[in-house]
Amino acid sequence: MDMSAPDNSEQLDASMQLLLDAYSASHVQRARLDAQDIRILAMAYAVAEQRTAMSAPFRSVPTSSQEFTWNLRSAMGEFGAEIRASDQLLMNKAHHAYRLMCDFEEFWEALNAGEIDHGHTRAVVRHATSLEEDQLAEYSKLVLDYARDHTAPQTDRFASKCAARLTAAKFEEAHALEREERRVVIEHGEQGMSTLWAYLPTVEATIIDDLLTQQARALDGDDDERTMDQKRADLLCDTLITATPQQILEGEAKGEPRVTASVSIVIPIMSLLDNPELGCDVATVNGMSPVSGRVALDWARNAPHLQRILTDPISGHVVTVDTRMPDASLKRFLRARDVHCRFPGCRRPAERCDIDHTIAVEHGGPTSQQNLGHLCRRHHVQKHEKPWQLTQLPNGDYVWITPGGKVVATKPEPPGPKFDPPPF
C-alpha cells in the first residue's frame, strides 16, 4: 500500500473520502461475516439440542441439561480446535446466537444488511432475560429502531432502560430481592495487593463514584503527581479508615449531609401521584441506569444534594429540574437535557463535560439555552481545531457536518418514558 502523502489539500480530501468509502464497505462485509458466524453457531446449538433429545428422551430435566452442556461443549471444542479458540468462549457465542435467531431474527437481518454491528445484537440479547414472551416483539422493535442510529454502547444503555420500563413492576420486586445481596468483598492478590469490591444499590454507588472524582479533582496541584485513579483509591481508603460510623450518621458530627455529589434522579412525573392504579415506571440515575422508582422517590424527597428531574409522560422530555442546591438554573437545565456529551457516539456524562457555546461568544453567540450544550474536553477541542461544523436547532437537536461533508444529527434523549395518546 502506498503510504506517501498527496501533494495538496484537494488530494488529501479526495484520499480521505476514498479511505472512508473503503472503510464503510469493509464494515458492511465484516457485519455480514458476523451474521454468517451467528447463523452457523445457532445451527450448531440446535444440533446439540437435537442430539440430547435423541440420546436421552426419558431422562430428568437436570440430567438432560447436563448432557446438553456436554454435547454443546464437545461440538464447540471441535470448532475451537479448528480456529484456535476456547470451547467456553464459543459456547457463550453459540448461546447468544441461538437466542438471537429464535427471538430477535430482525436484528440478525439488520446485521446481515450492515445496518448495525455485532455489539448491537449483544445488547438486545443481554437485557432480554427479564422479559415475558409477549413483550419480546415490542422490546425488539424499540431497541432495533434505536440501534440503527446509535452506537453499540448507547444501544446497550437504551436496551437496559427499555427492558426495565416494560417490566417495571417486576423490576421493583427484583430490585428488592437483589438489594438483599448487597455486600463488600475482598480478594487477595499478588505483591501485597488486594481487590476490594462492593455490590451496592445504583444510586449510592453512583454518588460514591462521583464524590471520589470531585474530591480527587480538588486535590489537583503542581506537587501532586498521582493519577486520577490513584487519588480516587487513596481518598476511598482515607474516608473509610478515618471516618467513624457516628460521624457518617451525623454528617461529620455537624448534622449536615456529607454527600454533595452531582447526581440526578430522573422521575416520570406520573410516578409522583400516589395512585397504585396508574402503575409504576422505572426511574433512572443521570438519565442512564435504571433504579427502583420507590427508591428514587425516597431520595428525591429527602436528599437536598440530588437534582430531581421530572419528565413529561407523553413526550418523555424534561419538564422541570428541581434542587435545593444553589446552582445556576441554566446549567441544571442543560445537564438534564443533554445527559452526556453531544458529539456523535460519545457517552461521557454531562457533569464531566464542558458547556460549549455552539456559536462562539467572539462571533456573537449568546449565552442562552439555544446556544449552549455539553461537549467533553476532547470533542470540545476538536470542534474548534478541526473543520467540524455544528448547528443547534431550537429544540436542542445538534446537526454536525463532518470534514467530509456528511450530515450527522444528535438529539437529546428523553430520559422519561413516553406514550402515544389514543386516537380520537
C-alpha positions as a LaTeX table, in Angstrom:
\begin{tabular}{lrrr}
\hline
Residue & $x$ (\AA) & $y$ (\AA) & $z$ (\AA) \\
\hline
Met1 & 0.00 & 0.00 & 0.00 \\
Asp2 & 1.34 & 3.41 & $-0.95$ \\
Met3 & 1.56 & 5.46 & 2.27 \\
Ser4 & 3.09 & 8.57 & 0.68 \\
Ala5 & 1.29 & 11.86 & 1.32 \\
Pro6 & $-0.65$ & 13.59 & $-1.52$ \\
Asp7 & 0.66 & 16.89 & $-2.78$ \\
Asn8 & $-2.18$ & 19.31 & $-1.93$ \\
Ser9 & $-5.32$ & 19.84 & 0.14 \\
Glu10 & $-7.73$ & 18.68 & $-2.59$ \\
Gln11 & $-5.81$ & 15.44 & $-3.00$ \\
Leu12 & $-5.87$ & 14.98 & 0.78 \\
Asp13 & $-9.65$ & 15.41 & 0.82 \\
Ala14 & $-10.09$ & 13.01 & $-2.09$ \\
Ser15 & $-7.80$ & 10.43 & $-0.45$ \\
Met16 & $-9.68$ & 10.67 & 2.84 \\
Gln17 & $-13.00$ & 10.18 & 1.04 \\
Leu18 & $-11.67$ & 7.09 & $-0.72$ \\
Leu19 & $-10.50$ & 5.71 & 2.62 \\
Leu20 & $-13.87$ & 6.45 & 4.19 \\
Asp21 & $-15.70$ & 4.67 & 1.36 \\
Ala22 & $-13.38$ & 1.66 & 1.64 \\
Tyr23 & $-13.79$ & 1.51 & 5.41 \\
Ser24 & $-17.57$ & 1.71 & 5.10 \\
Ala25 & $-17.59$ & $-1.16$ & 2.59 \\
Ser26 & $-15.30$ & $-3.18$ & 4.86 \\
His27 & $-17.63$ & $-2.51$ & 7.78 \\
Val28 & $-20.59$ & $-3.95$ & 5.85 \\
Gln29 & $-18.58$ & $-7.00$ & 4.83 \\
Arg30 & $-17.50$ & $-7.57$ & 8.43 \\
Ala31 & $-21.10$ & $-7.32$ & 9.64 \\
Arg32 & $-22.20$ & $-9.90$ & 7.07 \\
Leu33 & $-19.42$ & $-12.26$ & 8.16 \\
Asp34 & $-20.53$ & $-11.82$ & 11.78 \\
Ala35 & $-24.08$ & $-12.63$ & 10.70 \\
Gln36 & $-22.84$ & $-15.78$ & 8.96 \\
Asp37 & $-20.98$ & $-16.85$ & 12.12 \\
Ile38 & $-24.12$ & $-16.31$ & 14.19 \\
Arg39 & $-26.22$ & $-18.46$ & 11.87 \\
Ile40 & $-23.65$ & $-21.28$ & 11.95 \\
Leu41 & $-23.30$ & $-21.21$ & 15.76 \\
Ala42 & $-27.08$ & $-21.10$ & 16.23 \\
Met43 & $-27.45$ & $-24.16$ & 13.99 \\
Ala44 & $-24.71$ & $-25.95$ & 15.96 \\
Tyr45 & $-26.57$ & $-25.13$ & 19.17 \\
Ala46 & $-29.78$ & $-26.60$ & 17.68 \\
Val47 & $-27.93$ & $-29.77$ & 16.62 \\
Ala48 & $-26.64$ & $-30.19$ & 20.20 \\
Glu49 & $-30.23$ & $-29.88$ & 21.45 \\
Gln50 & $-31.45$ & $-32.47$ & 18.93 \\
Arg51 & $-28.64$ & $-34.84$ & 19.85 \\
Thr52 & $-29.57$ & $-34.51$ & 23.53 \\
Ala53 & $-33.24$ & $-35.22$ & 22.81 \\
Met54 & $-32.38$ & $-38.30$ & 20.75 \\
Ser55 & $-29.97$ & $-39.78$ & 23.27 \\
Ala56 & $-31.93$ & $-39.10$ & 26.46 \\
Pro57 & $-35.68$ & $-38.83$ & 25.78 \\
Phe58 & $-36.72$ & $-40.10$ & 29.23 \\
Arg59 & $-34.13$ & $-38.51$ & 31.47 \\
Ser60 & $-34.89$ & $-35.93$ & 34.11 \\
Val61 & $-34.52$ & $-32.23$ & 33.33 \\
Pro62 & $-31.29$ & $-31.72$ & 35.31 \\
Thr63 & $-29.66$ & $-34.77$ & 33.73 \\
Ser64 & $-30.80$ & $-33.75$ & 30.24 \\
Ser65 & $-29.50$ & $-30.23$ & 30.83 \\
Gln66 & $-26.13$ & $-31.61$ & 31.86 \\
Glu67 & $-25.99$ & $-33.86$ & 28.81 \\
Phe68 & $-26.85$ & $-30.94$ & 26.55 \\
Thr69 & $-23.93$ & $-28.99$ & 28.07 \\
Trp70 & $-21.66$ & $-31.94$ & 27.30 \\
Asn71 & $-22.92$ & $-32.13$ & 23.70 \\
Leu72 & $-22.53$ & $-28.41$ & 23.13 \\
Arg73 & $-19.10$ & $-28.31$ & 24.77 \\
Ser74 & $-17.93$ & $-31.22$ & 22.62 \\
Ala75 & $-19.12$ & $-29.50$ & 19.44 \\
Met76 & $-17.60$ & $-26.19$ & 20.38 \\
Gly77 & $-14.38$ & $-27.95$ & 21.30 \\
Glu78 & $-14.12$ & $-29.09$ & 17.71 \\
Phe79 & $-14.90$ & $-25.60$ & 16.44 \\
Gly80 & $-12.30$ & $-24.17$ & 18.80 \\
Ala81 & $-9.63$ & $-26.62$ & 17.71 \\
Glu82 & $-10.24$ & $-25.50$ & 14.14 \\
Ile83 & $-9.84$ & $-21.77$ & 14.81 \\
Arg84 & $-7.69$ & $-21.83$ & 17.99 \\
Ala85 & $-10.40$ & $-20.55$ & 20.36 \\
Ser86 & $-11.60$ & $-21.81$ & 23.75 \\
Asp87 & $-14.66$ & $-24.02$ & 23.90 \\
Gln88 & $-16.19$ & $-21.89$ & 26.67 \\
Leu89 & $-15.95$ & $-18.75$ & 24.58 \\
Leu90 & $-17.65$ & $-20.48$ & 21.66 \\
Met91 & $-20.34$ & $-21.95$ & 23.93 \\
Asn92 & $-21.21$ & $-18.44$ & 25.09 \\
Lys93 & $-21.30$ & $-17.23$ & 21.49 \\
Ala94 & $-23.48$ & $-20.16$ & 20.47 \\
His95 & $-25.97$ & $-19.44$ & 23.25 \\
His96 & $-26.12$ & $-15.81$ & 22.17 \\
Ala97 & $-26.52$ & $-16.79$ & 18.52 \\
Tyr98 & $-29.35$ & $-19.23$ & 19.24 \\
Arg99 & $-31.25$ & $-16.70$ & 21.37 \\
Leu100 & $-30.81$ & $-14.05$ & 18.70 \\
Met101 & $-32.06$ & $-16.26$ & 15.88 \\
Cys102 & $-35.02$ & $-17.52$ & 17.91 \\
Asp103 & $-36.26$ & $-14.26$ & 19.45 \\
Phe104 & $-34.64$ & $-11.39$ & 17.55 \\
Glu105 & $-34.23$ & $-12.53$ & 13.95 \\
Glu106 & $-34.86$ & $-8.98$ & 12.72 \\
Phe107 & $-31.59$ & $-8.00$ & 14.45 \\
Trp108 & $-29.80$ & $-10.71$ & 12.52 \\
Glu109 & $-31.30$ & $-9.39$ & 9.29 \\
Ala110 & $-30.16$ & $-5.84$ & 10.13 \\
Leu111 & $-26.67$ & $-7.15$ & 10.92 \\
Asn112 & $-26.54$ & $-9.09$ & 7.66 \\
Ala113 & $-27.51$ & $-5.90$ & 5.83 \\
Gly114 & $-24.69$ & $-3.98$ & 7.51 \\
Glu115 & $-27.13$ & $-1.64$ & 9.28 \\
Ile116 & $-25.86$ & $-2.49$ & 12.79 \\
Asp117 & $-22.83$ & $-4.10$ & 14.45 \\
His118 & $-22.37$ & $-7.36$ & 16.32 \\
Gly119 & $-22.29$ & $-5.27$ & 19.52 \\
His120 & $-25.88$ & $-4.18$ & 18.95 \\
Thr121 & $-27.02$ & $-7.80$ & 18.88 \\
Arg122 & $-25.24$ & $-8.49$ & 22.16 \\
Ala123 & $-27.10$ & $-5.56$ & 23.74 \\
Val124 & $-30.58$ & $-6.73$ & 22.77 \\
Val125 & $-29.97$ & $-10.28$ & 24.00 \\
Arg126 & $-28.21$ & $-9.25$ & 27.20 \\
His127 & $-31.12$ & $-7.26$ & 28.61 \\
Ala128 & $-33.98$ & $-9.51$ & 27.50 \\
Thr129 & $-33.71$ & $-12.03$ & 30.33 \\
Ser130 & $-36.42$ & $-10.41$ & 32.49 \\
Leu131 & $-38.96$ & $-10.02$ & 29.67 \\
Glu132 & $-42.03$ & $-12.16$ & 29.17 \\
Glu133 & $-42.64$ & $-13.89$ & 25.85 \\
Asp134 & $-45.35$ & $-11.43$ & 24.82 \\
Gln135 & $-43.03$ & $-8.46$ & 25.44 \\
Leu136 & $-40.20$ & $-9.55$ & 23.16 \\
Ala137 & $-41.64$ & $-8.19$ & 19.90 \\
Glu138 & $-42.22$ & $-4.68$ & 21.29 \\
Tyr139 & $-38.83$ & $-4.68$ & 23.01 \\
Ser140 & $-37.06$ & $-5.83$ & 19.84 \\
Lys141 & $-38.70$ & $-3.16$ & 17.67 \\
Leu142 & $-37.91$ & $-0.33$ & 20.11 \\
Val143 & $-34.27$ & $-1.36$ & 20.50 \\
Leu144 & $-33.69$ & $-2.00$ & 16.79 \\
Asp145 & $-35.16$ & 1.39 & 15.80 \\
Tyr146 & $-32.77$ & 2.99 & 18.27 \\
Ala147 & $-29.77$ & 0.83 & 17.31 \\
Arg148 & $-29.85$ & 1.89 & 13.66 \\
Asp149 & $-28.85$ & 5.45 & 14.65 \\
His150 & $-26.70$ & 4.86 & 17.74 \\
Thr151 & $-23.52$ & 3.09 & 18.81 \\
Ala152 & $-23.50$ & $-0.31$ & 20.48 \\
Pro153 & $-22.74$ & 1.12 & 23.99 \\
Gln154 & $-25.56$ & 3.64 & 23.59 \\
Thr155 & $-27.88$ & 0.84 & 22.48 \\
Asp156 & $-26.86$ & $-1.24$ & 25.48 \\
Arg157 & $-27.94$ & 1.57 & 27.82 \\
Phe158 & $-31.19$ & 2.06 & 25.91 \\
Ala159 & $-31.98$ & $-1.67$ & 25.94 \\
Ser160 & $-31.42$ & $-1.74$ & 29.71 \\
Lys161 & $-33.85$ & 1.13 & 30.27 \\
Cys162 & $-36.34$ & $-0.26$ & 27.75 \\
Ala163 & $-36.41$ & $-3.68$ & 29.40 \\
Ala164 & $-36.78$ & $-2.09$ & 32.83 \\
Arg165 & $-39.71$ & 0.03 & 31.67 \\
Leu166 & $-41.51$ & $-2.90$ & 30.07 \\
Thr167 & $-41.18$ & $-4.86$ & 33.31 \\
Ala168 & $-41.49$ & $-2.02$ & 35.83 \\
Ala169 & $-43.43$ & $-3.93$ & 38.48 \\
Lys170 & $-41.19$ & $-6.97$ & 38.13 \\
Phe171 & $-38.17$ & $-4.65$ & 38.23 \\
Glu172 & $-39.27$ & $-3.32$ & 41.63 \\
Glu173 & $-39.65$ & $-6.84$ & 43.03 \\
Ala174 & $-36.31$ & $-7.93$ & 41.57 \\
His175 & $-34.59$ & $-4.83$ & 42.99 \\
Ala176 & $-35.97$ & $-5.52$ & 46.47 \\
Leu177 & $-34.63$ & $-9.08$ & 46.34 \\
Glu178 & $-31.30$ & $-8.09$ & 44.78 \\
Arg179 & $-30.77$ & $-5.33$ & 47.31 \\
Glu180 & $-30.66$ & $-8.02$ & 49.98 \\
Glu181 & $-27.49$ & $-9.28$ & 48.29 \\
Arg182 & $-25.50$ & $-6.05$ & 48.83 \\
Arg183 & $-22.06$ & $-6.80$ & 50.20 \\
Val184 & $-18.39$ & $-5.86$ & 50.31 \\
Val185 & $-15.82$ & $-8.49$ & 49.36 \\
Ile186 & $-12.03$ & $-8.62$ & 49.49 \\
Glu187 & $-9.98$ & $-10.77$ & 47.12 \\
His188 & $-6.29$ & $-11.05$ & 48.00 \\
Gly189 & $-3.90$ & $-10.84$ & 45.06 \\
Glu190 & $-0.16$ & $-10.82$ & 44.48 \\
Gln191 & 2.64 & $-8.45$ & 45.55 \\
Gly192 & 0.84 & $-7.35$ & 48.70 \\
Met193 & $-2.22$ & $-6.03$ & 46.84 \\
Ser194 & $-5.89$ & $-6.96$ & 47.12 \\
Thr195 & $-9.15$ & $-6.15$ & 45.37 \\
Leu196 & $-11.95$ & $-4.64$ & 47.46 \\
Trp197 & $-15.24$ & $-4.54$ & 45.61 \\
Ala198 & $-18.76$ & $-3.69$ & 46.68 \\
Tyr199 & $-22.13$ & $-4.76$ & 45.30 \\
Leu200 & $-24.32$ & $-1.72$ & 46.02 \\
Pro201 & $-27.62$ & $-0.11$ & 45.01 \\
Thr202 & $-27.15$ & 2.04 & 41.89 \\
Val203 & $-27.97$ & 5.41 & 43.50 \\
Glu204 & $-25.48$ & 5.02 & 46.33 \\
Ala205 & $-22.81$ & 3.56 & 44.03 \\
Thr206 & $-23.19$ & 6.47 & 41.59 \\
Ile207 & $-22.91$ & 9.02 & 44.39 \\
Ile208 & $-19.76$ & 7.37 & 45.74 \\
Asp209 & $-18.19$ & 7.32 & 42.29 \\
Asp210 & $-18.97$ & 10.98 & 41.64 \\
Leu211 & $-17.77$ & 12.04 & 45.10 \\
Leu212 & $-14.42$ & 10.34 & 44.63 \\
Thr213 & $-13.93$ & 12.07 & 41.26 \\
Gln214 & $-14.90$ & 15.51 & 42.59 \\
Gln215 & $-12.65$ & 15.20 & 45.62 \\
Ala216 & $-9.77$ & 13.89 & 43.51 \\
Arg217 & $-10.04$ & 16.90 & 41.21 \\
Ala218 & $-9.99$ & 19.20 & 44.25 \\
Leu219 & $-6.57$ & 17.75 & 45.11 \\
Asp220 & $-5.03$ & 18.81 & 41.78 \\
Gly221 & $-1.81$ & 20.68 & 42.38 \\
Asp222 & 1.66 & 21.16 & 40.99 \\
Asp223 & 3.24 & 18.96 & 43.66 \\
Asp224 & 0.75 & 16.07 & 43.38 \\
Glu225 & 1.94 & 13.61 & 40.76 \\
Arg226 & $-0.69$ & 10.94 & 41.46 \\
Thr227 & $-3.01$ & 9.87 & 38.65 \\
Met228 & $-6.77$ & 10.34 & 38.95 \\
Asp229 & $-7.21$ & 6.61 & 39.68 \\
Gln230 & $-4.57$ & 6.77 & 42.40 \\
Lys231 & $-6.20$ & 9.79 & 44.02 \\
Arg232 & $-9.63$ & 8.14 & 43.96 \\
Ala233 & $-8.24$ & 4.99 & 45.54 \\
Asp234 & $-6.39$ & 6.95 & 48.25 \\
Leu235 & $-9.49$ & 9.00 & 49.04 \\
Leu236 & $-11.60$ & 5.88 & 49.40 \\
Cys237 & $-9.10$ & 4.43 & 51.87 \\
Asp238 & $-8.79$ & 7.71 & 53.81 \\
Thr239 & $-12.57$ & 8.13 & 54.07 \\
Leu240 & $-13.33$ & 4.58 & 55.19 \\
Ile241 & $-10.41$ & 4.35 & 57.59 \\
Thr242 & $-10.72$ & 7.75 & 59.27 \\
Ala243 & $-14.50$ & 8.28 & 59.41 \\
Thr244 & $-16.39$ & 6.66 & 62.28 \\
Pro245 & $-19.95$ & 5.33 & 61.92 \\
Gln246 & $-21.17$ & 8.11 & 64.24 \\
Gln247 & $-19.54$ & 10.78 & 62.04 \\
Ile248 & $-21.15$ & 9.25 & 58.98 \\
Leu249 & $-24.59$ & 9.19 & 60.63 \\
Glu250 & $-24.30$ & 12.74 & 61.94 \\
Gly251 & $-22.74$ & 14.32 & 58.87 \\
Glu252 & $-19.27$ & 14.58 & 60.39 \\
Ala253 & $-20.80$ & 15.48 & 63.79 \\
Lys254 & $-22.40$ & 18.65 & 62.37 \\
Gly255 & $-25.81$ & 17.31 & 61.44 \\
Glu256 & $-25.15$ & 18.21 & 57.80 \\
Pro257 & $-25.39$ & 15.97 & 54.72 \\
Arg258 & $-21.99$ & 14.55 & 53.83 \\
Val259 & $-22.96$ & 13.93 & 50.21 \\
Thr260 & $-22.52$ & 16.75 & 47.69 \\
Ala261 & $-22.14$ & 14.74 & 44.50 \\
Ser262 & $-23.55$ & 15.92 & 41.16 \\
Val263 & $-26.13$ & 13.19 & 40.64 \\
Ser264 & $-29.58$ & 13.45 & 39.07 \\
Ile265 & $-32.65$ & 11.32 & 39.72 \\
Val266 & $-34.95$ & 11.20 & 36.67 \\
Ile267 & $-38.55$ & 10.52 & 37.71 \\
Pro268 & $-41.58$ & 10.12 & 35.40 \\
Ile269 & $-43.95$ & 12.84 & 36.61 \\
Met270 & $-46.91$ & 10.43 & 36.89 \\
Ser271 & $-44.94$ & 8.48 & 39.48 \\
Leu272 & $-45.33$ & 11.39 & 41.89 \\
Leu273 & $-49.05$ & 10.64 & 42.11 \\
Asp274 & $-49.72$ & 8.21 & 44.93 \\
Asn275 & $-52.10$ & 6.08 & 42.89 \\
Pro276 & $-51.27$ & 2.39 & 42.54 \\
Glu277 & $-53.77$ & 2.01 & 39.70 \\
Leu278 & $-51.53$ & 4.10 & 37.46 \\
Gly279 & $-48.75$ & 1.55 & 37.85 \\
Cys280 & $-45.13$ & 2.48 & 38.32 \\
Asp281 & $-42.45$ & 3.26 & 35.80 \\
Val282 & $-38.73$ & 2.90 & 36.19 \\
Ala283 & $-36.64$ & 5.88 & 37.23 \\
Thr284 & $-33.01$ & 6.40 & 36.24 \\
Val285 & $-29.81$ & 7.82 & 37.69 \\
Asn286 & $-28.29$ & 10.54 & 35.49 \\
Gly287 & $-30.77$ & 9.54 & 32.79 \\
Met288 & $-28.98$ & 6.25 & 32.10 \\
Ser289 & $-29.03$ & 3.50 & 34.74 \\
Pro290 & $-32.47$ & 2.15 & 35.78 \\
Val291 & $-33.23$ & 2.19 & 39.52 \\
Ser292 & $-36.21$ & 1.37 & 41.69 \\
Gly293 & $-38.92$ & 4.01 & 41.40 \\
Arg294 & $-39.69$ & 3.84 & 45.11 \\
Val295 & $-36.01$ & 4.30 & 45.97 \\
Ala296 & $-35.78$ & 7.24 & 43.56 \\
Leu297 & $-38.77$ & 8.94 & 45.19 \\
Asp298 & $-37.29$ & 8.48 & 48.66 \\
Trp299 & $-34.01$ & 10.04 & 47.55 \\
Ala300 & $-35.77$ & 12.90 & 45.73 \\
Arg301 & $-37.91$ & 13.73 & 48.77 \\
Asn302 & $-35.23$ & 13.51 & 51.41 \\
Ala303 & $-31.88$ & 14.33 & 49.81 \\
Pro304 & $-31.20$ & 18.03 & 49.10 \\
His305 & $-27.94$ & 17.20 & 47.33 \\
Leu306 & $-29.67$ & 15.41 & 44.44 \\
Gln307 & $-31.32$ & 17.00 & 41.44 \\
Arg308 & $-34.88$ & 15.84 & 40.82 \\
Ile309 & $-35.68$ & 15.85 & 37.09 \\
Leu310 & $-39.36$ & 15.48 & 36.22 \\
Thr311 & $-40.30$ & 14.24 & 32.75 \\
Asp312 & $-43.44$ & 14.68 & 30.65 \\
Pro313 & $-45.47$ & 11.43 & 30.34 \\
Ile314 & $-46.27$ & 11.99 & 26.65 \\
Ser315 & $-43.06$ & 13.29 & 25.10 \\
Gly316 & $-40.64$ & 11.97 & 27.73 \\
His317 & $-38.78$ & 15.30 & 27.71 \\
Val318 & $-37.69$ & 17.27 & 30.76 \\
Val319 & $-40.48$ & 19.30 & 32.42 \\
Thr320 & $-38.51$ & 20.82 & 35.27 \\
Val321 & $-35.31$ & 20.45 & 37.25 \\
Asp322 & $-35.73$ & 20.90 & 40.98 \\
Thr323 & $-32.99$ & 21.10 & 43.56 \\
Arg324 & $-32.33$ & 22.92 & 46.78 \\
Met325 & $-28.64$ & 23.31 & 45.90 \\
Pro326 & $-27.62$ & 26.89 & 44.99 \\
Asp327 & $-26.85$ & 26.09 & 41.33 \\
Ala328 & $-27.48$ & 28.08 & 38.14 \\
Ser329 & $-30.82$ & 27.06 & 36.65 \\
Leu330 & $-29.46$ & 27.14 & 33.10 \\
Lys331 & $-26.67$ & 24.69 & 33.98 \\
Arg332 & $-29.23$ & 22.41 & 35.62 \\
Phe333 & $-31.43$ & 22.52 & 32.55 \\
Leu334 & $-28.59$ & 21.77 & 30.13 \\
Arg335 & $-27.35$ & 18.87 & 32.25 \\
Ala336 & $-30.84$ & 17.41 & 32.41 \\
Arg337 & $-31.39$ & 17.87 & 28.67 \\
Asp338 & $-28.06$ & 16.62 & 27.37 \\
Val339 & $-27.26$ & 13.82 & 29.87 \\
His340 & $-23.93$ & 13.25 & 28.09 \\
Cys341 & $-21.55$ & 14.75 & 25.51 \\
Arg342 & $-23.44$ & 15.72 & 22.36 \\
Phe343 & $-20.78$ & 14.56 & 19.89 \\
Pro344 & $-21.99$ & 11.55 & 17.84 \\
Gly345 & $-21.38$ & 8.33 & 19.75 \\
Cys346 & $-19.83$ & 9.90 & 22.88 \\
Arg347 & $-21.32$ & 8.89 & 26.25 \\
Arg348 & $-19.19$ & 10.90 & 28.67 \\
Pro349 & $-21.59$ & 12.15 & 31.39 \\
Ala350 & $-22.60$ & 15.79 & 31.15 \\
Glu351 & $-21.26$ & 16.65 & 34.61 \\
Arg352 & $-17.78$ & 15.70 & 33.34 \\
Cys353 & $-18.06$ & 17.79 & 30.17 \\
Asp354 & $-17.56$ & 21.43 & 29.22 \\
Ile355 & $-20.51$ & 23.70 & 28.49 \\
Asp356 & $-19.79$ & 24.82 & 24.93 \\
His357 & $-21.15$ & 27.81 & 23.01 \\
Thr358 & $-22.37$ & 26.41 & 19.69 \\
Ile359 & $-21.68$ & 29.81 & 18.15 \\
Ala360 & $-18.60$ & 31.21 & 19.88 \\
Val361 & $-19.01$ & 34.32 & 22.03 \\
Glu362 & $-16.43$ & 36.17 & 19.96 \\
His363 & $-18.64$ & 35.54 & 16.91 \\
Gly364 & $-21.73$ & 36.95 & 18.59 \\
Gly365 & $-23.06$ & 33.72 & 20.11 \\
Pro366 & $-25.31$ & 34.36 & 23.13 \\
Thr367 & $-25.06$ & 32.57 & 26.47 \\
Ser368 & $-28.52$ & 31.07 & 26.19 \\
Gln369 & $-30.26$ & 27.72 & 26.21 \\
Gln370 & $-30.39$ & 27.59 & 22.39 \\
Asn371 & $-26.64$ & 28.19 & 22.05 \\
Leu372 & $-25.23$ & 26.02 & 24.82 \\
Gly373 & $-24.61$ & 22.32 & 25.20 \\
His374 & $-22.24$ & 19.78 & 26.69 \\
Leu375 & $-19.12$ & 18.56 & 24.92 \\
Cys376 & $-16.39$ & 16.53 & 26.57 \\
Arg377 & $-12.98$ & 18.15 & 26.55 \\
Arg378 & $-11.60$ & 16.16 & 23.61 \\
His379 & $-14.62$ & 16.87 & 21.38 \\
His380 & $-14.80$ & 20.48 & 22.57 \\
Val381 & $-11.21$ & 20.99 & 21.42 \\
Gln382 & $-11.83$ & 19.08 & 18.20 \\
Lys383 & $-14.81$ & 21.30 & 17.36 \\
His384 & $-12.56$ & 24.36 & 17.47 \\
Glu385 & $-9.39$ & 22.87 & 15.99 \\
Lys386 & $-10.76$ & 20.74 & 13.15 \\
Pro387 & $-13.25$ & 21.57 & 10.38 \\
Trp388 & $-16.35$ & 20.10 & 12.06 \\
Gln389 & $-19.39$ & 22.35 & 11.60 \\
Leu390 & $-22.17$ & 22.47 & 14.20 \\
Thr391 & $-25.65$ & 23.95 & 14.22 \\
Gln392 & $-28.03$ & 23.75 & 17.17 \\
Leu393 & $-31.76$ & 23.75 & 16.41 \\
Pro394 & $-34.32$ & 25.42 & 18.71 \\
Asn395 & $-35.46$ & 22.03 & 20.09 \\
Gly396 & $-31.90$ & 21.17 & 21.22 \\
Asp397 & $-31.02$ & 18.91 & 18.27 \\
Tyr398 & $-27.39$ & 19.10 & 17.15 \\
Val399 & $-26.64$ & 18.94 & 13.42 \\
Trp400 & $-22.98$ & 18.14 & 12.74 \\
Ile401 & $-21.27$ & 18.31 & 9.36 \\
Thr402 & $-18.12$ & 16.19 & 9.20 \\
Pro403 & $-14.97$ & 17.36 & 7.40 \\
Gly404 & $-16.02$ & 15.05 & 4.55 \\
Gly405 & $-19.44$ & 16.73 & 4.25 \\
Lys406 & $-21.63$ & 14.08 & 5.90 \\
Val407 & $-24.53$ & 15.36 & 7.99 \\
Val408 & $-24.96$ & 13.66 & 11.38 \\
Ala409 & $-27.71$ & 14.65 & 13.82 \\
Thr410 & $-27.73$ & 14.00 & 17.56 \\
Lys411 & $-30.91$ & 14.51 & 19.56 \\
Pro412 & $-31.39$ & 14.96 & 23.29 \\
Glu413 & $-32.62$ & 11.58 & 24.51 \\
Pro414 & $-35.82$ & 11.91 & 26.57 \\
Pro415 & $-34.87$ & 10.45 & 29.96 \\
Gly416 & $-38.50$ & 9.80 & 30.83 \\
Pro417 & $-40.97$ & 7.28 & 29.36 \\
Lys418 & $-43.40$ & 8.44 & 26.72 \\
Phe419 & $-46.57$ & 7.12 & 25.17 \\
Asp420 & $-48.68$ & 7.95 & 22.15 \\
Pro421 & $-52.12$ & 9.29 & 23.10 \\
Pro422 & $-55.02$ & 7.19 & 21.77 \\
Pro423 & $-56.62$ & 8.42 & 18.50 \\
Phe424 & $-59.91$ & 10.26 & 18.77 \\
\hline
\end{tabular}
